[in-house]
Amino acid sequence: MTEINITDKNEYLNKPMDIVDKLFELNQENLNNGTVYKKFENVISDDQIYKSIPLVSTINQCDLNSGKLVRIRCMIQDIFDPQFCPTFNKIKNNETNKIV
């Protein structure tokens, strides 16, 4: 198996889905075997890098870029009925009325 070597840690923060796509192209099982988790864990285990990931509740929505890695503080609750959550948010620039 060919190993993917991504040394630019900013790519993990600014284009995380590109990393996931590369790992998936390399081997589709990488989504299930823990490889994606391990790659990101190695990068964000550095305290300085982890703290550089913005908390989604502390930044303006207009400052969010599509596809950028963010942290979120939340509570996970076990429920019996299915609960559906959006996979992405649309952001509207109030100055240009453009939806990102």
C-alpha positions in Angstrom: 0.0 0.0 0.0 1.3 3.5 -0.9 1.6 5.9 2.0 0.3 9.4 1.7 2.7 12.0 3.2 1.2 15.5 3.7 3.7 17.6 5.6 1.9 21.0 5.3 -0.1 21.1 8.5 -2.0 24.1 7.2 -3.6 21.9 4.6 -5.2 19.9 7.4 -6.6 23.1 8.9 -7.7 25.0 5.7 -8.6 22.1 3.4 -9.4 19.1 5.5 -11.7 17.5 2.9 -8.9 17.5 0.4 -6.9 15.4 2.9 -9.9 13.0 3.4 -10.3 12.8 -0.4 -6.6 11.9 -0.9 -6.8 9.2 1.7 -10.0 7.8 0.2 -8.4 7.8 -3.3 -5.5 5.9 -1.9 -7.6 3.3 -0.2 -11.4 3.4 0.3 -11.0 1.5 3.6 -9.1 4.5 5.0 -12.5 6.0 6.0 -13.3 2.9 8.1 -10.0 1.7 9.4 -9.0 4.7 11.5 -6.4 6.1 9.1 -8.3 9.5 8.7 -8.6 9.8 12.5 -4.9 9.0 13.1 -3.7 11.5 10.4 -5.7 14.3 11.9 -4.9 13.2 15.5 -1.2 13.5 14.7 -1.6 17.0 13.5 -3.9 18.4 16.1 -2.1 16.7 19.0 0.3 19.6 18.8 -1.2 22.1 21.3 -0.2 25.1 19.3 -1.9 23.8 16.2 -5.0 22.7 18.2 -5.4 26.2 19.7 -5.1 27.8 16.2 -8.3 26.0 15.1 -11.0 28.5 15.7 -14.0 27.8 17.9 -17.1 28.1 15.7 -18.9 30.0 18.5 -16.2 32.7 18.8 -15.9 33.8 15.2 -18.2 35.8 13.0 -20.0 33.8 10.4 -18.7 36.1 7.7 -15.2 35.0 8.6 -16.0 31.3 8.1 -14.6 29.8 4.9 -16.3 26.9 3.3 -14.4 23.7 4.0 -12.2 25.1 6.8 -11.6 23.0 10.0 -13.3 24.5 13.1 -13.7 23.4 16.7 -17.1 23.1 18.3 -18.0 22.7 22.0 -21.1 20.7 22.4 -22.8 18.0 24.5 -23.6 14.7 23.0 -26.8 13.1 24.2 -28.0 9.6 23.6 -31.5 9.7 22.3 -33.9 6.9 21.2 -35.4 8.7 18.1 -33.3 9.7 15.1 -32.2 13.3 15.1 -31.1 14.9 11.8 -28.5 17.6 11.7 -27.4 19.6 8.7 -24.0 18.6 7.2 -23.1 22.1 6.2 -24.3 25.7 6.7 -24.8 28.4 4.1 -23.3 31.7 5.0 -24.7 35.0 3.7 -22.5 38.0 3.2 -24.7 40.9 4.4 -22.7 43.4 2.3 -23.0 41.6 -1.1 -26.0 39.3 -0.3 -23.9 36.5 -1.7 -24.5 33.1 -0.2 -21.3 31.1 0.3 
